[in-house]
Amino acid sequence: MSSPSQSGHFAKKQIFSASRLIRWSHARRFVVGVESSKGFGGKRILDFGCGDGTYFRMLIESGECPSSAIGLEVDPRVIADNDKDFADHPEIGFKLYAEFDFAAAAGTFDAVICMEVLEHIPDPTELLRQMHSLLRPGGRFLISVPNETGLGVLVKQTARAIAGWRGIGDYPGMASYTWMELLRSVFAGETQHVLRTSYWNETGQFTFHCHKGFNWRQLRKLLTRSFTIERLFGSPLSWIPLGWSSQIWIVAQKPTPKLAP
């Protein structure tokens, strides 16, 4: 991947990590994200939690350049860096979430992407409502979240422990599971199975969760209230059973209103 995104804060820890396993897993996540975005070329899209713009950069390189795109983030430093990195792409802009005018943008996007973000939101109900409002009828909502349930959580905890011993990534700072919490996670259903701790961000503006205890099945249940689920699959390898996958992908659609007879 040719890319100034190699210098990005998130890319350094993920697709350019010193760990081959972490590097491969995150690189595959972005590849799957771009593959799932076929048809986005010439469309108007929004990436909520865009990070350092790696998804946009790879989408452009794939030939699926959007007609216009907006990346939302919560940190003004990330926005400033992205503005510099994408100066050669005026069709792509970046805005602070707190300053974005959701009312003015209602119904104007063909697709909304949200990769590895919803697991950090203490209560995603309002955020899902906002994303729904931004989409035109028939628009698609592409989501990826980490899998912290099923047998996959045991594999991930092992990988995190090894990475922590090697001093790689942020994994040593993640809240640890007790053996009982791991057992509950392996057999989790659609309700919250583990108490999730909230943390304040470094500026004290908002609270967030780490990955511990995230339940994608609960998120799927929330989505069905206002979206139609079109596809559900895992990565880094789509043929692996969901319980073993590292990430869970959900492709949802905003229903088109039925015409009165």
Secondary structure, DSSP 4 states (H G I P E B T S, - for coil): ---GGGGSHHHHHTTT-SSHHHHHHHHHHHHHHHHTTTT-TTSEEEEET-TTSHHHHHHHHTT---SEEEEEES-HHHHHHHHHHTTT-TTEEEEEGGG--TTTTTT-EEEEEEES-GGG-S-THHHHHHHHHHEEEEEEEEEEEE--STTHHHHHHHHHHHHHHTT-SSGGGSPPPPHHHHHHHHT--SS--SPPPEEE-TTSS-EEE-STT--HHHHHHHHTTT-EEEEEEEES-TTS-GGG-SEEEEEEEPPPPPPP-
